Amino acid sequence: MQQKPALIIMLKNPVLGKVKTRLAADIGDEQALKIYQELLQHTLAVSKNIQADKFIFYSDVVERSDMFDNSAYKKYVQCSGDLGVRMDYAFSIPFKNEYQHVVMIGADCYDITQQHIEQAFEALANNNDFVIGPANDGGYYLIGMKKWNRWVLENKNWSTATLFDETKNDILSRNGKLFELPTLSDIDTIADIQSHLQLQNL
């Protein structure tokens, strides 16, 4: 049976004062919004040529007139609840529609490339049950699975330095086969942007 791949992108609507709040504490809401818009542009660049059906889940409302082409990206609104609940709901849409390899990213990682995403899909095609891209802060910038395993998103300490380790241990304790991508940096604080000249020059 042909494997149907799906890429999920979890986004926040780019609203002043609502994005990159930790960063905004240091550089102000307007500059934080500019950086988030740059991250959205990067997310578009690395996702637009991926050979998969693409699903965007917005935090508040579907943006029909944004940079993401409506004909290329299926658009939804995230459900309410903590991050795990929202991620689980997003995964449920493609899995309930017979997709077998589903990879999820956010818009917080300026280091992610198209090749990282393609590598994630390759990992799932090569008999791995899960693929995760760890982030330097202890979380992850990408997670994918070939079956809808809801437990992998349950009872996790979101936005903490232990998230990746908790998730990895949970998978391995259930004898799941996990592929790890290179560790990259998310953009959450002013320290995170020191080496990203494109963002510093905004």
Summary of the structure (lengths in Angstrom):
residues: 202
radius of gyration: 16.2
end to end distance: 47.1
largest distance: 51.2
contacts: 631
relative contact order: 0.17
helix: 37%
strand: 19%
